[in-house]
Amino acid sequence: MRVTTKGQVTIPKDIRDRLGIKPGSEVEFVPRADGRVELLRTGGVEDRKRLEALHDWFDRLEGAGDSGFSAEDVMAMTRDRDDGNAH
């Protein structure tokens, strides 16, 4: 696929069909760490704002957990609790 002087490419029909890309659809090119670029069909500006807000929320949560518990502690607490369902 050749890039035009304006930086444009034509998305092959089978890819457009598979992703549900139609005239007027919004798409996004997302660079990946390995040097590849991912083409995403987006829902437009509102979906992008919601996704950015979700990413911000995850960023705020990072490191907010109680680091005083190990995985073994959590497993012991959940394994040994009585849930009221006697077998």
C-alpha positions, 0 to 999 in steps of 0.5 A: 500500500502506497502513502500519497504525498498528503500522507493518505492511504486507502484502507483495503475493503476487507479490513474496512468490512471486518472493522465496520468502517464506513464513509464518515467512520472515525478511525485512530492510528495508535503507535505501539512500543514494538514499532507497529501501528494499530488501526482502531475504529472509534466512536468519535470524540465522545468515546475518545473522551470517555476512554481518556477519562477511564485511563486517568481513573486507572492512573489514579488507582495505581498504587492505591491498594493496601501493600500490607497484604501479600497474595498469600494473605488475601488467599487465606482471607478469602479461602477461610471465610464462611459464606453461609453456604454449608456443604 
